[in-house]
């Protein structure tokens, strides 16, 4: 693994920690279950990203998948929607992709309802992360890991921009 790729994983992990912290502060302020689950999600994703160089398959992707699971759960509006989460998937990476893609679709639906620029940026960020995960799984176009992780990093940066300056301790 190249030094630049290790640096990208570290930066993504740090941004995920920041996202988790902002979501936690928003939870404390608004007592929102969505923000509580989002904070758990981003802390798990951060742990997975930071541990990618050490144990990518077993620990890194598993923690990321768990984080994206919590992110998807934060978007569920009723128990009736939960059956979508139990579609059998083969690989841990596929599960991570499914959960982040689900969150992206739910956010896009919210975008069409609310028509806010901030929701557009969040939707774009989640789709960048989903595309990155998709390329990590299939990579039919033989895109380099550097490009794939850079797309994911850009997604995390866009998510972070939605929190910076909005929630304070």
PEJO-V636781 format. One record per helix or strand of 2 or more residues. SS is the DSSP state (A for helix, B for strand). FROM is the first residue (numbers start at 1). TO is the last residue. If there is no record, write none. Layout:
# PEJO-V636781
SS/FROM/TO + SS/FROM/TO
This chain:
# PEJO-V636781
A/3/30 + A/33/50 + A/52/73 + A/79/86 + A/92/114 + A/117/137 + A/145/161
